[in-house]
């Protein structure tokens, strides 16, 4: 796989050594067991896969190159390049400005842009409508487009099956940049509807079977269907694709559920089921799968708590948190500064969508076992700093340094 020119301060000597040795011993990536670092009385259970993925490293390389190649020019990001506050802050410190926020709200007027400006398309991609807006301004969006290749793979698959006459069902968060982009590209070729979870999928199934009146669909799925969508005709042939950062098992569950609904309703033969449901299993992102599988492997071990590191608005990171929360106390933090002391932690609560503080988060145990993983937009250096901070707070810094030396 291609290697990227990523700023050195995002790299970690320890984490890189661990990843390289694990990769050399498991070239086929079939071993999802964690790496155990026994640093004195602190035992770190480190997930097999975590951190920057191919698409994120590609985006970072392109974005920093856009700055260095255009001295004296104004450089803009359409929105956050990736959902990591540190990386976005680094770009802002280089003078890069955001045109809109992650929800699509404008932070400046389009009239402020000129044809001399540079605009970077984020890793999530963007809509066809926004691409046209930029071209109308004399700005070519493909010049510094950081759209993840695996997002584009979803678009290409949706285009193909859409042209074959299937309606696309997108599993994603309706307001997420990637889902908005995928919806835009899909609806250019076929009828499209977004479902955010299994509950909405079960609701959609009732329109497939006719259990609910067709006119109610337009209220239930307001803002989530393409223009001219005809619920009575456009759900007879379907294909499911996803926002690549969603929980892979949930996407597969949605696809399997809708496949069974179509079988039960239309009663096709084994040979004719493809006339009703397209096979889209190959659109699931490898990094999303690997990171989630690694968390499952990590959770097979015993631990006292889990720490998940990433941007609070990162979809893929939030799903790692959800997986960990099923088994043990879990703290979602953005950096090492959230570890305020050995008794106080600042972290993000997924259920209230607020940053909160928790006292006495570290059990008084020896050894203390802590699981650690991070999202796909989190630098390895940040993971190492969190490990070092935990070692500092538990008086195991010297022991962690000794462990790190054994991996060098």
N, C-alpha and C positions, 0 to 999 in steps of 0.2 A: 504494500500500500504506500502511496506517495507520502513523503515527509514534507512538512511545511516550515517556513521561516517564521517562527513565532517568537516574540520578544523573550529574551532569556529569563527575565524576572517572573515569567509565568511557569517556568520549569522548576522541578525539584530533583535534587541529586538522589535523595532517598527513594522517592516514589518512582522515579525513572528506573532506578536499579531494580526495584521490586517488580515493576511491570515487565521489564526486559527479561529477567530471569524466569518469571512465571510464563511468559510467552514462549521462551525457548524450550521450556519443559512441557508445554501444552500447545503445540502449534495448531491443532485443530479446534482449540477453544471448547473442549468438552468438560473441563474441570472448573466448576463454579465454586469450589470451596474457597474460603477466605484465607488471607495470610495472617498468621498470628505473630504479633510482635510483643515479646515478653520483656518489658522495660521495668525491671524491679518489681514493685508492687502494682504497676500499671500494665495491664495486658490489653493491647489494642487488637481488635478483630477487624481487619481491613478487607473490604470487599474485593473480589477478584477483578472486577471491571468497574471503573468510575472515571469521572473527569472528562476532559476535552475529547470530543469525537471528531471524526473526519470532517464533518460539515462545519463545526465550530472552528477548527484550526484553519480550514480553508478560508472562512470568513475573516478571521483575524489577520491572516496574511494579506488578503486583498485590501482590507480597510487601512492597515498601516501603510501599505504600498501606495494607496490613493493619496495619502497625506504627503509622503516623501516625494512622489512624482509630480506634485502640483504646488511647489513653493509659491507663495504670494497669492494663490487663489483661495476663494472661499470653498470649504468642503463641508457638505451636509450629510447626515444620515437620515434616511426617510423616517425611521423610528429606531428604537434600540436595536443594535446589531444582533446581540444575543441577550438573554436575560441574566446578565451578571453585572452587578453594579460597579465592581472594580474595573472590568474591561471597558465598560462604557465611560467610566470616569477618566480612564487613561486617554481615551480618544478625545473626550471633551477638553482635557488639559492640553491637547495638541491643537486645540482650536476648532475641532469638529462640533457642529451644532445639529440639534435634532429638529426636523420639520414637524413631526407629530409625536404624540405619546403612543404607548402600546395599545391603547384602545381606539386609536385613529383620530383623536382630538388634535386639531391644529395648534401648534405652538408658535406659528408664524403664518403670514399670508403668502399664498402662492405668488402674488404679485412681487414679492421681495426677491424671488429667484430670477436670475438672468441666464442667458445661454453660456456665459463664461463660468458659471458655477459647476462644481463637481458634486454629484449626488450618489451616495452609496446605497444600494439596495440591501436590506438586512438578510440574515441567514434564513428567515422564515419565508422569504419571497414577498411579492406584493401582488396587488390586483392588476388586471389588464387595464382597468379604468385609470389607476394611478400611473401606470406606464405611459398611457396616452397623454395624461396631463403633463408629464415630464417632457415627452417628445414635442408636444405643442409649445413648450418653453424653449425648445432647441437643445434639450439635454438628452443624451442617449443613455437610457437606464442600464443597458447591458454592459457599458464600459467598465463599471465597478460593481457588478452584481455578485453578491455573496450568497445567493440562494443555495441552500444545501442540495447536493445532488440527489439525496434520497427524498427530499420534498418534490424535486422535479420528476423523480421516478413515479411518484403518486400522480402527479399531473398528467404524465404521459400515459399511464395506465388508465386513468379516468377518461382521457381523450379517446383512447382506442375503444374501450368498451362502450363509451357514450356514442361513438360513431357507429357502433354495432347495434344500437337501438336500446341500450339499457339506460335506466335512470340511475344516477349516482346518489348513494346515501353516504354522506360524510360523517364519520364518528369524530367529533371534535368539540371544543369549547367555542360556541358561536362567535364570541367577541375576540378570540385569539387571532393574532396577525396571520399565523399560518393557515388557520381554518378559513379566514376571510379570503386569503389568496387562493387557496385550493377551491373554494366555492366559486370564485370569479372565473378561474380557468376552466372549471368543470361546466359551469352554466353556459359557457361560450359554445359548448358542443352538445349538451344534452340537458334534460330536466334534472334538477339537483335539489336535495333537501339535507339539512344538517340535523343530526341527533346528538345530544350531549351525553347521554348515558343510557343504561338499559331500561330505565323507567320510561324515557321518551321513546325508545325503540318499541317497547311493548304497546305504547300508545299508537305509534305509527302502524303496528301490525293490525290494529283494529280497523284501520282505514283500508288496509290491503284486503282484509276479509269482509269488509262491509259492515262490521259490527257497530261502527259509529257513523253518523250522518256525514257525508262528504263536506258539507258547508262548515262543519265545526273544525275541520283540519286547518283552515286558514286563520283561525283564532289560536288554536293550540300551537301551531308552528309559525306564528307571526315573525317575520324577519329571518326565517330559516329556510325559505324555499325560493326557487328561481321564478322569475317573472313568467306568467302564463301557465304555471304549474296546474295541471288538471288531475286532481287526486283520484278520480274514477278511472283514468286511463294510464296515468304515468307511473303506476306502481305494479304493473303487470310483468315487467322485466327489470331486475335490479342488480346492482353491484355495489359492494361496500368497500370504501377506502377510508383512510384515517388521517387525522392530524398525527404526524409521526411521533410526537412526544406523549401520546396518550398511553394508558396502561394497555400493553399488548394483549394480555389475557382478556381484558374487557372488550377490545375490538374484535378479537376472535370469537368471544362469546356472543357478541351482537351479530356477527356474520353467521355463526352457526344457528342462532335463534331464528333469524330472518329466513335462512335457507329452509329450516324445518317448517316455518309458517307457510312458505311458498309450496312446499311439498304437500302439506296437509290441505292447503286450499285448492291447489290446481291438480294435485295427484298425478304428476308426470311420472314417466318411467325413468329408470336409471339412465337410459340413453337420451332422454329429452329434458332432464333437469337443467342442463345448460341453456336451454331456451328461456328459462325463467330466472336463473341466478348465475351471474358471472363469477369465475374463480379469480379472486383478487388477493390471495394469501401472500403473493410475492411483493406486496407493497409495504409490509411491516419493516420498520427501520432496524437495522442490525444493532446499532448502539443502544436504542431503547430496549430491545430484547436482551442484549448482553448485560446491561446495567441492572435490569429488573431480575434477570435470572441470577445474577451475582448476589443480589440482596436476598433472594430466596435461599441461595447456598449459604450465605452468611447467617441467616436466621436459623439454620440447622444447628448452629453452635449455641452454647449458653453465654449469656452476658447480662450485665446489670442495667444497661441503658444503651440507646443508640443516638448518635449524632449524625445528622444529614446536613451537608454544606451546599449552599447554592443561593441564587437570587430568589427572593420571596415571590416574584412573579414568574418563576420558571416552572412550566408545566411538567416537564420530565422529572424535575427534582421533587415536586409535590407528590408525584406518584410513588417515588421511593420512600417518602415519609409515610404515606398511607400504608405501604407494605410493612414497614417497620412497626408502625403503631399497632398492628394486629397482634404483635407478640410481646412488646416491652415498652417501657417509657422511652419516648422519642423526642428529641429536640432539634428543630429545624433552625439552623443559624446561617448567617451570611458571611461571617468571618471570625477570626480568633478573638476579636474585641468583644464579641458577644459573651465570651467566657469571662465575666467580670471578676469573679473570685472563685474560691473552692466551694462557696456556699450559694452563689448567685449567678444565674444565667439569664441572658436576654435572648428570646427566641420567637419565632413566628408560629402563631396558632392557626392552622389551616381551617379550623371550624368557625372561628370568629373573624378570620382575616385581619388580625391585629398582632402587633408585636407586644409580647408580654414578658414579665420577669417571673422567674420561679426560684424559690429558695430551697436550699438543701437538696439540690439536684444530684449531687454525688453521694452515693451510699458510703457509709463508713465500713468498708470491706477491704480485705487484703487477701489475695490480689483483687483489684478492681478491674472488671472486664467491660470495655467500652467498644461497641461496634461503630465503625466510621465508614461512610460512603459520601459521594458527592454527585451533583448533577453534571450533565454533559457540557455545561458552559462554565464549569468551575475549574480554575487553574490548579494544577498539581501542587504548586508552591503554596497555595492557600491551605490545602489539605495538610501539608507538612507543618505549616505554622500552627494549625489547630492541634496537631499531635504534640508539637513542642510546648504549646500553652498548657495542654492537659498535663504533660510531664512536669512542667514548672509548678502548676497548682497542686500536684500530688507529691512533690519533692522527688521526682524521678528523672530529672533532666540528664544527669550524668549517665544513668542507665539507658536512656533512649539514645544518647550519643554513642554509647558502646554498641547498641543494637544496630544503629545506622552504619557504623564502621564495618560490621560483619557483612553488610550488603554491598559495600563499595567494591 
